[in-house]
Amino acid sequence: MYSIITHIEIVNIMVQVSDKIINNDGKQDAFLGIDIGSVTCKFVLMDIDGKVLTSVFLRNRGSPIESAKAGMEELKSKIEQNEELLGYTIRSCGTTGSARYLTKAIVGGDLAKTEIIAHAVATQSLYPDVRTILEIGGQDSKIIILRDGIIVDFAMNSVCAAGTGSFLDHQASRLGIPIEEFGDYAVKSTNPVSIAGRCTVFAESDMIHKQNAGYSREDIVAGLCDSLVRNYMNNLTKGKELDEPIVFQGGVSYNKGIIEAFERHLVRKIIVPKYNVLMGALGMAILIRDYYLEHPTETSFRGLDVGDIEFTTSAFLCGDCPNNCTIVQVKMPQDENKVIARWGSRCGKWEVF
């Protein structure tokens, strides 16, 4: 279980330690949260009061290193074009997502946390009484159960694509419908068809059968939305009490058809937050802000020019014991091939963060 700092506690911390913060450059404090996953990368720049100053949302560039560099270049561009943002200095940076440790090494992050913690922190900052968080991204999905501000249970699905956004992307392509319009088709349905949703292969075969049987695209799309929700619930929600308030986030939460499908299956209202696709990065910005307030030390953040730095990655087998761990390392060639990060050993022998 993980206890999340409530908004009131955050305010108290800020009051207690604000006198420790040394700000000699005359600029206001800003905090950067980065969430790089398998499909997208998100950056959120936040001020000390929790206000989102700006954000970046990009498709993954094929590798966490290139994604991090592209995201930093976009963030730098936004800051340089906004006179108000020029009055801020990034005091600390935190990373989350499946590539959180590699991203932390590249940008010089000060803290890395799991997506579960980051999403929960962001959601509770906006909805202090939240009890259930549903999250569906491009390649994975998760559910987080909170009680009295504490994570008491969670589950993740990163194996089967049938409960993720990639499932809808693929079916939308087959139907010739832009994924952005998928939800609009679903809500127009008057008779959603039943489509097998246990597996993407079976779902696609069943969908083709329904097309050949003459069902409308609206009814088929609504059936696909129901299929995804059934798969999500079968894989992630068994044995869990999904109490309200229920907050739905991630890229798939833009889909009105999925929202309606969840509300039909759960017979409960679904809340979609303002920053639905940025919640991981927002949560990390909050976490790094609180970490900085408790530990106002020099940041490791490399600055907005990370895109100009070259990095190389490599791997080797340890071989010092029967585990024979694969060790991954990141180097900076322009700094005498200095190792800036290394991980992968079970015993911690090779770890460098």
BALOBA-1460 file (C-alpha; in Angstrom, 3 decimals):
// residues 353
<rec num="1" residu="m" x="0.000" y="0.000" z="0.000"/>
<rec num="2" residu="y" x="1.177" y="3.516" z="-0.738"/>
<rec num="3" residu="s" x="-0.063" y="6.566" z="1.105"/>
<rec num="4" residu="i" x="-0.663" y="9.553" z="-1.150"/>
<rec num="5" residu="i" x="-0.053" y="13.072" z="0.143"/>
<rec num="6" residu="t" x="-3.364" y="14.928" z="0.171"/>
<rec num="7" residu="h" x="-3.747" y="18.485" z="-1.074"/>
<rec num="8" residu="i" x="-3.997" y="19.812" z="2.498"/>
<rec num="9" residu="e" x="-0.767" y="18.025" z="3.473"/>
<rec num="10" residu="i" x="0.973" y="19.417" z="0.385"/>
<rec num="11" residu="v" x="-0.026" y="22.943" z="1.362"/>
<rec num="12" residu="n" x="1.298" y="22.333" z="4.894"/>
<rec num="13" residu="i" x="4.606" y="21.067" z="3.534"/>
<rec num="14" residu="m" x="4.914" y="24.120" z="1.296"/>
<rec num="15" residu="v" x="4.351" y="26.445" z="4.245"/>
<rec num="16" residu="q" x="6.832" y="24.553" z="6.450"/>
<rec num="17" residu="v" x="9.755" y="24.404" z="4.019"/>
<rec num="18" residu="s" x="9.247" y="27.406" z="1.744"/>
<rec num="19" residu="d" x="11.773" y="29.376" z="3.803"/>
<rec num="20" residu="k" x="14.438" y="26.795" z="2.885"/>
<rec num="21" residu="i" x="14.178" y="27.441" z="-0.858"/>
<rec num="22" residu="i" x="16.980" y="29.640" z="-2.157"/>
<rec num="23" residu="n" x="16.065" y="31.479" z="-5.339"/>
<rec num="24" residu="n" x="18.875" y="33.736" z="-6.449"/>
<rec num="25" residu="d" x="18.008" y="34.093" z="-10.132"/>
<rec num="26" residu="g" x="14.866" y="36.134" z="-9.574"/>
<rec num="27" residu="k" x="12.730" y="33.549" z="-11.380"/>
<rec num="28" residu="q" x="9.743" y="31.613" z="-10.171"/>
<rec num="29" residu="d" x="9.946" y="27.893" z="-9.442"/>
<rec num="30" residu="a" x="8.728" y="25.340" z="-11.979"/>
<rec num="31" residu="f" x="8.724" y="21.547" z="-11.826"/>
<rec num="32" residu="l" x="8.848" y="19.118" z="-14.726"/>
<rec num="33" residu="g" x="7.100" y="15.761" z="-14.848"/>
<rec num="34" residu="i" x="7.850" y="13.376" z="-17.731"/>
<rec num="35" residu="d" x="5.937" y="10.222" z="-18.652"/>
<rec num="36" residu="i" x="7.402" y="8.162" z="-21.502"/>
<rec num="37" residu="g" x="5.625" y="4.968" z="-22.385"/>
<rec num="38" residu="s" x="5.492" y="2.566" z="-25.307"/>
<rec num="39" residu="v" x="3.308" y="4.759" z="-27.555"/>
<rec num="40" residu="t" x="3.424" y="8.373" z="-26.364"/>
<rec num="41" residu="c" x="5.539" y="10.752" z="-24.320"/>
<rec num="42" residu="k" x="4.068" y="13.435" z="-22.078"/>
<rec num="43" residu="f" x="5.704" y="16.441" z="-20.406"/>
<rec num="44" residu="v" x="4.023" y="18.699" z="-17.838"/>
<rec num="45" residu="l" x="5.573" y="21.911" z="-16.522"/>
<rec num="46" residu="m" x="3.926" y="22.997" z="-13.266"/>
<rec num="47" residu="d" x="4.404" y="25.928" z="-10.894"/>
<rec num="48" residu="i" x="4.787" y="25.618" z="-7.144"/>
<rec num="49" residu="d" x="1.025" y="26.053" z="-6.583"/>
<rec num="50" residu="g" x="0.148" y="23.111" z="-8.844"/>
<rec num="51" residu="k" x="-0.887" y="25.151" z="-11.886"/>
<rec num="52" residu="v" x="-0.011" y="23.555" z="-15.240"/>
<rec num="53" residu="l" x="2.090" y="26.126" z="-17.110"/>
<rec num="54" residu="t" x="2.455" y="24.184" z="-20.355"/>
<rec num="55" residu="s" x="2.578" y="20.622" z="-21.620"/>
<rec num="56" residu="v" x="3.881" y="18.482" z="-24.473"/>
<rec num="57" residu="f" x="2.219" y="15.397" z="-25.942"/>
<rec num="58" residu="l" x="4.043" y="13.507" z="-28.689"/>
<rec num="59" residu="r" x="4.006" y="10.107" z="-30.319"/>
<rec num="60" residu="n" x="6.926" y="7.935" z="-29.264"/>
<rec num="61" residu="r" x="9.879" y="8.357" z="-31.628"/>
<rec num="62" residu="g" x="10.855" y="4.681" z="-31.563"/>
<rec num="63" residu="s" x="13.166" y="4.870" z="-28.566"/>
<rec num="64" residu="p" x="12.933" y="6.520" z="-25.124"/>
<rec num="65" residu="i" x="16.115" y="8.490" z="-25.831"/>
<rec num="66" residu="e" x="14.807" y="10.036" z="-29.039"/>
<rec num="67" residu="s" x="11.387" y="10.606" z="-27.421"/>
<rec num="68" residu="a" x="12.931" y="12.378" z="-24.444"/>
<rec num="69" residu="k" x="15.083" y="14.570" z="-26.690"/>
<rec num="70" residu="a" x="12.174" y="15.424" z="-29.006"/>
<rec num="71" residu="g" x="9.943" y="16.241" z="-26.040"/>
<rec num="72" residu="m" x="12.560" y="18.512" z="-24.500"/>
<rec num="73" residu="e" x="13.038" y="20.329" z="-27.797"/>
<rec num="74" residu="e" x="9.284" y="20.914" z="-28.060"/>
<rec num="75" residu="l" x="9.134" y="22.108" z="-24.451"/>
<rec num="76" residu="k" x="12.066" y="24.458" z="-25.037"/>
<rec num="77" residu="s" x="10.313" y="25.893" z="-28.086"/>
<rec num="78" residu="k" x="7.096" y="26.517" z="-26.138"/>
<rec num="79" residu="i" x="8.974" y="28.240" z="-23.324"/>
<rec num="80" residu="e" x="10.974" y="30.468" z="-25.685"/>
<rec num="81" residu="q" x="7.782" y="31.566" z="-27.443"/>
<rec num="82" residu="n" x="5.989" y="32.500" z="-24.219"/>
<rec num="83" residu="e" x="7.280" y="35.533" z="-22.352"/>
<rec num="84" residu="e" x="5.498" y="34.481" z="-19.160"/>
<rec num="85" residu="l" x="7.198" y="31.076" z="-19.157"/>
<rec num="86" residu="l" x="10.597" y="32.734" z="-19.485"/>
<rec num="87" residu="g" x="10.089" y="33.948" z="-15.929"/>
<rec num="88" residu="y" x="10.344" y="30.383" z="-14.575"/>
<rec num="89" residu="t" x="13.270" y="28.101" z="-13.835"/>
<rec num="90" residu="i" x="12.912" y="24.316" z="-13.675"/>
<rec num="91" residu="r" x="14.051" y="23.473" z="-10.159"/>
<rec num="92" residu="s" x="13.625" y="19.722" z="-10.385"/>
<rec num="93" residu="c" x="12.512" y="16.980" z="-12.767"/>
<rec num="94" residu="g" x="10.854" y="13.597" z="-12.245"/>
<rec num="95" residu="t" x="10.121" y="10.681" z="-14.581"/>
<rec num="96" residu="t" x="7.584" y="7.894" z="-14.813"/>
<rec num="97" residu="g" x="6.354" y="5.399" z="-17.390"/>
<rec num="98" residu="s" x="7.793" y="2.150" z="-18.689"/>
<rec num="99" residu="a" x="11.044" y="3.948" z="-19.624"/>
<rec num="100" residu="r" x="11.314" y="5.985" z="-16.418"/>
<rec num="101" residu="y" x="14.874" y="4.969" z="-15.470"/>
<rec num="102" residu="l" x="16.297" y="5.489" z="-18.936"/>
<rec num="103" residu="t" x="14.455" y="8.813" z="-19.233"/>
<rec num="104" residu="k" x="15.754" y="9.855" z="-15.816"/>
<rec num="105" residu="a" x="19.304" y="9.180" z="-16.966"/>
<rec num="106" residu="i" x="18.866" y="11.116" z="-20.228"/>
<rec num="107" residu="v" x="17.268" y="14.292" z="-18.854"/>
<rec num="108" residu="g" x="19.018" y="14.245" z="-15.498"/>
<rec num="109" residu="g" x="15.918" y="13.512" z="-13.459"/>
<rec num="110" residu="d" x="15.926" y="13.730" z="-9.688"/>
<rec num="111" residu="l" x="13.233" y="11.127" z="-9.014"/>
<rec num="112" residu="a" x="11.582" y="8.179" z="-10.781"/>
<rec num="113" residu="k" x="8.299" y="6.565" z="-9.711"/>
<rec num="114" residu="t" x="5.946" y="3.936" z="-11.144"/>
<rec num="115" residu="e" x="2.943" y="4.892" z="-13.262"/>
<rec num="116" residu="i" x="0.610" y="3.561" z="-10.546"/>
<rec num="117" residu="i" x="1.862" y="6.102" z="-8.008"/>
<rec num="118" residu="a" x="2.069" y="8.969" z="-10.516"/>
<rec num="119" residu="h" x="-1.465" y="8.427" z="-11.846"/>
<rec num="120" residu="a" x="-2.907" y="8.104" z="-8.357"/>
<rec num="121" residu="v" x="-1.215" y="11.288" z="-7.118"/>
<rec num="122" residu="a" x="-2.433" y="13.321" z="-10.110"/>
<rec num="123" residu="t" x="-5.979" y="12.025" z="-9.851"/>
<rec num="124" residu="q" x="-6.245" y="12.678" z="-6.145"/>
<rec num="125" residu="s" x="-4.920" y="16.207" z="-6.627"/>
<rec num="126" residu="l" x="-7.942" y="16.896" z="-8.866"/>
<rec num="127" residu="y" x="-10.485" y="14.615" z="-7.137"/>
<rec num="128" residu="p" x="-9.483" y="14.163" z="-3.477"/>
<rec num="129" residu="d" x="-12.271" y="11.631" z="-2.843"/>
<rec num="130" residu="v" x="-11.473" y="9.380" z="-5.835"/>
<rec num="131" residu="r" x="-11.892" y="5.677" z="-5.058"/>
<rec num="132" residu="t" x="-11.408" y="4.032" z="-8.467"/>
<rec num="133" residu="i" x="-9.096" y="4.961" z="-11.345"/>
<rec num="134" residu="l" x="-9.512" y="3.383" z="-14.775"/>
<rec num="135" residu="e" x="-6.651" y="3.981" z="-17.203"/>
<rec num="136" residu="i" x="-6.359" y="2.718" z="-20.773"/>
<rec num="137" residu="g" x="-3.438" y="3.682" z="-22.971"/>
<rec num="138" residu="g" x="-2.164" y="2.579" z="-26.347"/>
<rec num="139" residu="q" x="-0.400" y="-0.610" z="-25.260"/>
<rec num="140" residu="d" x="-1.460" y="-1.269" z="-21.674"/>
<rec num="141" residu="s" x="-4.245" y="-0.654" z="-19.214"/>
<rec num="142" residu="k" x="-4.487" y="-0.451" z="-15.452"/>
<rec num="143" residu="i" x="-6.902" y="-0.063" z="-12.560"/>
<rec num="144" residu="i" x="-6.106" y="1.562" z="-9.223"/>
<rec num="145" residu="i" x="-8.260" y="1.240" z="-6.112"/>
<rec num="146" residu="l" x="-7.938" y="3.884" z="-3.385"/>
<rec num="147" residu="r" x="-9.483" y="4.115" z="0.036"/>
<rec num="148" residu="d" x="-8.975" y="7.188" z="2.237"/>
<rec num="149" residu="g" x="-6.122" y="8.412" z="0.052"/>
<rec num="150" residu="i" x="-4.255" y="5.092" z="0.086"/>
<rec num="151" residu="i" x="-3.655" y="2.721" z="-2.815"/>
<rec num="152" residu="v" x="-5.068" y="-0.566" z="-1.555"/>
<rec num="153" residu="d" x="-5.092" y="-2.533" z="-4.809"/>
<rec num="154" residu="f" x="-4.112" y="-2.255" z="-8.453"/>
<rec num="155" residu="a" x="-3.732" y="-4.361" z="-11.573"/>
<rec num="156" residu="m" x="-2.050" y="-3.883" z="-14.937"/>
<rec num="157" residu="n" x="-2.514" y="-5.545" z="-18.296"/>
<rec num="158" residu="s" x="0.405" y="-5.278" z="-20.695"/>
<rec num="159" residu="v" x="0.136" y="-8.670" z="-22.402"/>
<rec num="160" residu="c" x="-3.141" y="-8.751" z="-24.328"/>
<rec num="161" residu="a" x="-3.864" y="-5.881" z="-26.729"/>
<rec num="162" residu="a" x="-7.620" y="-6.554" z="-26.688"/>
<rec num="163" residu="g" x="-8.066" y="-4.265" z="-23.676"/>
<rec num="164" residu="t" x="-5.958" y="-1.366" z="-24.929"/>
<rec num="165" residu="g" x="-6.095" y="1.509" z="-27.385"/>
<rec num="166" residu="s" x="-4.161" y="-0.388" z="-30.049"/>
<rec num="167" residu="f" x="-7.155" y="-2.736" z="-30.347"/>
<rec num="168" residu="l" x="-9.419" y="0.174" z="-31.317"/>
<rec num="169" residu="d" x="-6.764" y="1.704" z="-33.593"/>
<rec num="170" residu="h" x="-6.490" y="-1.519" z="-35.558"/>
<rec num="171" residu="q" x="-10.238" y="-2.046" z="-35.887"/>
<rec num="172" residu="a" x="-10.811" y="1.610" z="-36.826"/>
<rec num="173" residu="s" x="-8.286" y="1.210" z="-39.620"/>
<rec num="174" residu="r" x="-10.094" y="-1.875" z="-40.927"/>
<rec num="175" residu="l" x="-13.406" y="-0.016" z="-40.870"/>
<rec num="176" residu="g" x="-11.925" y="3.034" z="-42.606"/>
<rec num="177" residu="i" x="-12.838" y="5.312" z="-39.685"/>
<rec num="178" residu="p" x="-10.389" y="7.866" z="-38.202"/>
<rec num="179" residu="i" x="-9.804" y="6.843" z="-34.597"/>
<rec num="180" residu="e" x="-10.697" y="10.405" z="-33.533"/>
<rec num="181" residu="e" x="-14.248" y="9.805" z="-34.846"/>
<rec num="182" residu="f" x="-14.645" y="6.316" z="-33.398"/>
<rec num="183" residu="g" x="-16.589" y="7.465" z="-30.335"/>
<rec num="184" residu="d" x="-18.961" y="9.578" z="-32.449"/>
<rec num="185" residu="y" x="-19.965" y="6.488" z="-34.405"/>
<rec num="186" residu="a" x="-20.484" y="4.461" z="-31.223"/>
<rec num="187" residu="v" x="-22.870" y="6.924" z="-29.562"/>
<rec num="188" residu="k" x="-25.069" y="6.947" z="-32.688"/>
<rec num="189" residu="s" x="-25.681" y="3.211" z="-32.418"/>
<rec num="190" residu="t" x="-29.222" y="2.030" z="-31.672"/>
<rec num="191" residu="n" x="-28.422" y="-1.687" z="-31.500"/>
<rec num="192" residu="p" x="-24.785" y="-2.496" z="-30.580"/>
<rec num="193" residu="v" x="-23.777" y="-5.917" z="-31.850"/>
<rec num="194" residu="s" x="-22.038" y="-8.469" z="-29.649"/>
<rec num="195" residu="i" x="-18.416" y="-8.976" z="-30.697"/>
<rec num="196" residu="a" x="-16.006" y="-11.495" z="-29.178"/>
<rec num="197" residu="g" x="-13.441" y="-9.529" z="-27.223"/>
<rec num="198" residu="r" x="-11.207" y="-12.089" z="-25.540"/>
<rec num="199" residu="c" x="-8.614" y="-11.853" z="-28.313"/>
<rec num="200" residu="t" x="-7.879" y="-9.346" z="-31.065"/>
<rec num="201" residu="v" x="-7.796" y="-12.141" z="-33.658"/>
<rec num="202" residu="f" x="-11.238" y="-13.456" z="-32.655"/>
<rec num="203" residu="a" x="-12.621" y="-9.909" z="-32.401"/>
<rec num="204" residu="e" x="-11.450" y="-9.059" z="-35.901"/>
<rec num="205" residu="s" x="-12.892" y="-12.289" z="-37.315"/>
<rec num="206" residu="d" x="-16.206" y="-11.662" z="-35.560"/>
<rec num="207" residu="m" x="-16.262" y="-8.033" z="-36.738"/>
<rec num="208" residu="i" x="-15.776" y="-9.110" z="-40.360"/>
<rec num="209" residu="h" x="-18.607" y="-11.614" z="-39.946"/>
<rec num="210" residu="k" x="-20.888" y="-8.847" z="-38.623"/>
<rec num="211" residu="q" x="-19.926" y="-6.597" z="-41.554"/>
<rec num="212" residu="n" x="-20.791" y="-9.349" z="-44.018"/>
<rec num="213" residu="a" x="-24.098" y="-9.859" z="-42.220"/>
<rec num="214" residu="g" x="-25.037" y="-6.262" z="-43.004"/>
<rec num="215" residu="y" x="-24.770" y="-4.572" z="-39.598"/>
<rec num="216" residu="s" x="-24.177" y="-0.814" z="-39.671"/>
<rec num="217" residu="r" x="-20.764" y="0.624" z="-38.876"/>
<rec num="218" residu="e" x="-22.301" y="2.485" z="-35.914"/>
<rec num="219" residu="d" x="-23.557" y="-0.760" z="-34.345"/>
<rec num="220" residu="i" x="-20.272" y="-2.542" z="-35.041"/>
<rec num="221" residu="v" x="-18.222" y="0.293" z="-33.510"/>
<rec num="222" residu="a" x="-20.455" y="0.314" z="-30.422"/>
<rec num="223" residu="g" x="-19.993" y="-3.451" z="-30.197"/>
<rec num="224" residu="l" x="-16.207" y="-3.038" z="-30.362"/>
<rec num="225" residu="c" x="-16.355" y="-0.503" z="-27.524"/>
<rec num="226" residu="d" x="-18.393" y="-2.940" z="-25.443"/>
<rec num="227" residu="s" x="-15.906" y="-5.663" z="-26.340"/>
<rec num="228" residu="l" x="-12.941" y="-3.635" z="-25.092"/>
<rec num="229" residu="v" x="-14.702" y="-2.767" z="-21.830"/>
<rec num="230" residu="r" x="-15.672" y="-6.419" z="-21.232"/>
<rec num="231" residu="n" x="-12.091" y="-7.490" z="-21.833"/>
<rec num="232" residu="y" x="-10.790" y="-4.794" z="-19.487"/>
<rec num="233" residu="m" x="-13.181" y="-5.831" z="-16.739"/>
<rec num="234" residu="n" x="-12.528" y="-9.557" z="-17.182"/>
<rec num="235" residu="n" x="-8.770" y="-9.044" z="-16.961"/>
<rec num="236" residu="l" x="-8.453" y="-6.321" z="-14.342"/>
<rec num="237" residu="t" x="-11.520" y="-5.844" z="-12.143"/>
<rec num="238" residu="k" x="-12.295" y="-9.323" z="-10.800"/>
<rec num="239" residu="g" x="-12.659" y="-9.303" z="-7.019"/>
<rec num="240" residu="k" x="-12.382" y="-5.521" z="-6.823"/>
<rec num="241" residu="e" x="-15.044" y="-3.118" z="-5.582"/>
<rec num="242" residu="l" x="-15.338" y="-0.300" z="-8.105"/>
<rec num="243" residu="d" x="-16.766" y="2.437" z="-5.909"/>
<rec num="244" residu="e" x="-17.479" y="6.018" z="-6.936"/>
<rec num="245" residu="p" x="-16.022" y="8.501" z="-7.656"/>
<rec num="246" residu="i" x="-14.621" y="6.674" z="-10.701"/>
<rec num="247" residu="v" x="-12.090" y="8.566" z="-12.834"/>
<rec num="248" residu="f" x="-11.231" y="7.384" z="-16.353"/>
<rec num="249" residu="q" x="-7.980" y="8.563" z="-17.957"/>
<rec num="250" residu="g" x="-5.501" y="7.730" z="-20.688"/>
<rec num="251" residu="g" x="-5.812" y="8.267" z="-24.434"/>
<rec num="252" residu="v" x="-8.837" y="5.976" z="-24.772"/>
<rec num="253" residu="s" x="-10.808" y="8.210" z="-22.370"/>
<rec num="254" residu="y" x="-11.324" y="10.604" z="-25.316"/>
<rec num="255" residu="n" x="-13.593" y="7.948" z="-26.826"/>
<rec num="256" residu="k" x="-17.225" y="8.721" z="-25.960"/>
<rec num="257" residu="g" x="-18.233" y="5.202" z="-26.930"/>
<rec num="258" residu="i" x="-15.915" y="3.677" z="-24.318"/>
<rec num="259" residu="i" x="-17.189" y="6.079" z="-21.648"/>
<rec num="260" residu="e" x="-20.790" y="5.081" z="-22.377"/>
<rec num="261" residu="a" x="-19.826" y="1.387" z="-22.407"/>
<rec num="262" residu="f" x="-18.199" y="1.700" z="-18.971"/>
<rec num="263" residu="e" x="-21.251" y="3.518" z="-17.611"/>
<rec num="264" residu="r" x="-23.542" y="0.786" z="-18.959"/>
<rec num="265" residu="h" x="-21.470" y="-2.031" z="-17.490"/>
<rec num="266" residu="l" x="-20.784" y="-0.380" z="-14.127"/>
<rec num="267" residu="v" x="-24.111" y="1.486" z="-13.788"/>
<rec num="268" residu="r" x="-22.082" y="4.365" z="-12.405"/>
<rec num="269" residu="k" x="-21.010" y="7.811" z="-13.587"/>
<rec num="270" residu="i" x="-17.577" y="8.038" z="-15.161"/>
<rec num="271" residu="i" x="-15.461" y="11.183" z="-14.681"/>
<rec num="272" residu="v" x="-12.898" y="12.163" z="-17.329"/>
<rec num="273" residu="p" x="-10.361" y="14.693" z="-15.993"/>
<rec num="274" residu="k" x="-9.207" y="17.792" z="-17.838"/>
<rec num="275" residu="y" x="-5.666" y="16.434" z="-18.216"/>
<rec num="276" residu="n" x="-6.796" y="12.905" z="-19.085"/>
<rec num="277" residu="v" x="-3.796" y="12.027" z="-21.273"/>
<rec num="278" residu="l" x="-1.256" y="13.881" z="-19.106"/>
<rec num="279" residu="m" x="-2.050" y="12.402" z="-15.697"/>
<rec num="280" residu="g" x="1.167" y="10.401" z="-15.356"/>
<rec num="281" residu="a" x="3.329" y="13.420" z="-16.139"/>
<rec num="282" residu="l" x="1.172" y="15.668" z="-13.940"/>
<rec num="283" residu="g" x="1.479" y="13.245" z="-11.040"/>
<rec num="284" residu="m" x="5.231" y="13.161" z="-11.482"/>
<rec num="285" residu="a" x="5.385" y="16.974" z="-11.518"/>
<rec num="286" residu="i" x="3.504" y="17.007" z="-8.199"/>
<rec num="287" residu="l" x="5.761" y="14.327" z="-6.721"/>
<rec num="288" residu="i" x="8.948" y="16.091" z="-7.767"/>
<rec num="289" residu="r" x="7.601" y="19.416" z="-6.456"/>
<rec num="290" residu="d" x="6.975" y="17.837" z="-3.052"/>
<rec num="291" residu="y" x="10.345" y="16.053" z="-3.134"/>
<rec num="292" residu="y" x="12.100" y="19.343" z="-3.872"/>
<rec num="293" residu="l" x="10.282" y="21.122" z="-1.076"/>
<rec num="294" residu="e" x="11.403" y="18.437" z="1.354"/>
<rec num="295" residu="h" x="14.933" y="18.184" z="-0.110"/>
<rec num="296" residu="p" x="15.801" y="21.601" z="-1.625"/>
<rec num="297" residu="t" x="19.139" y="20.452" z="-3.017"/>
<rec num="298" residu="e" x="20.927" y="20.998" z="-6.309"/>
<rec num="299" residu="t" x="19.039" y="19.413" z="-9.200"/>
<rec num="300" residu="s" x="20.566" y="16.883" z="-11.618"/>
<rec num="301" residu="f" x="18.404" y="18.239" z="-14.452"/>
<rec num="302" residu="r" x="20.485" y="18.738" z="-17.616"/>
<rec num="303" residu="g" x="18.386" y="21.642" z="-18.873"/>
<rec num="304" residu="l" x="16.316" y="22.289" z="-21.956"/>
<rec num="305" residu="d" x="19.205" y="21.586" z="-24.345"/>
<rec num="306" residu="v" x="19.126" y="17.820" z="-23.743"/>
<rec num="307" residu="g" x="18.213" y="17.410" z="-27.408"/>
<rec num="308" residu="d" x="21.741" y="18.548" z="-28.345"/>
<rec num="309" residu="i" x="23.453" y="15.861" z="-26.242"/>
<rec num="310" residu="e" x="24.428" y="12.474" z="-27.689"/>
<rec num="311" residu="f" x="23.869" y="9.294" z="-25.699"/>
<rec num="312" residu="t" x="24.741" y="5.672" z="-26.381"/>
<rec num="313" residu="t" x="23.260" y="2.546" z="-24.829"/>
<rec num="314" residu="s" x="24.761" y="-0.921" z="-24.557"/>
<rec num="315" residu="a" x="24.311" y="-4.131" z="-22.610"/>
<rec num="316" residu="f" x="26.499" y="-6.913" z="-21.261"/>
<rec num="317" residu="l" x="26.145" y="-10.088" z="-19.208"/>
<rec num="318" residu="c" x="27.530" y="-9.876" z="-15.673"/>
<rec num="319" residu="g" x="28.582" y="-13.538" z="-15.316"/>
<rec num="320" residu="d" x="29.719" y="-13.130" z="-11.700"/>
<rec num="321" residu="c" x="27.057" y="-15.542" z="-10.437"/>
<rec num="322" residu="p" x="24.554" y="-18.094" z="-11.832"/>
<rec num="323" residu="n" x="21.955" y="-15.309" z="-12.332"/>
<rec num="324" residu="n" x="24.056" y="-14.019" z="-15.253"/>
<rec num="325" residu="c" x="22.103" y="-10.712" z="-15.249"/>
<rec num="326" residu="t" x="21.893" y="-8.554" z="-18.353"/>
<rec num="327" residu="i" x="23.224" y="-5.112" z="-17.447"/>
<rec num="328" residu="v" x="22.082" y="-2.083" z="-19.445"/>
<rec num="329" residu="q" x="24.134" y="1.099" z="-19.404"/>
<rec num="330" residu="v" x="23.948" y="4.608" z="-20.852"/>
<rec num="331" residu="k" x="27.037" y="6.655" z="-21.727"/>
<rec num="332" residu="m" x="27.788" y="10.205" z="-22.833"/>
<rec num="333" residu="p" x="30.472" y="9.971" z="-25.549"/>
<rec num="334" residu="q" x="31.262" y="13.687" z="-25.437"/>
<rec num="335" residu="d" x="32.096" y="13.395" z="-21.718"/>
<rec num="336" residu="e" x="34.867" y="10.812" z="-22.066"/>
<rec num="337" residu="n" x="32.267" y="8.055" z="-22.458"/>
<rec num="338" residu="k" x="31.084" y="8.622" z="-18.898"/>
<rec num="339" residu="v" x="28.505" y="6.088" z="-17.649"/>
<rec num="340" residu="i" x="25.488" y="8.097" z="-16.499"/>
<rec num="341" residu="a" x="23.194" y="5.163" z="-15.718"/>
<rec num="342" residu="r" x="23.363" y="1.411" z="-15.345"/>
<rec num="343" residu="w" x="20.794" y="-1.089" z="-14.131"/>
<rec num="344" residu="g" x="19.662" y="-4.712" z="-14.386"/>
<rec num="345" residu="s" x="21.598" y="-6.554" z="-11.657"/>
<rec num="346" residu="r" x="19.547" y="-8.409" z="-9.065"/>
<rec num="347" residu="c" x="22.118" y="-7.790" z="-6.344"/>
<rec num="348" residu="g" x="22.558" y="-4.093" z="-7.169"/>
<rec num="349" residu="k" x="26.274" y="-4.513" z="-7.875"/>
<rec num="350" residu="w" x="26.237" y="-2.580" z="-11.142"/>
<rec num="351" residu="e" x="23.513" y="-0.038" z="-10.388"/>
<rec num="352" residu="v" x="24.225" y="3.589" z="-11.257"/>
<rec num="353" residu="f" x="21.354" y="6.117" z="-11.184"/>
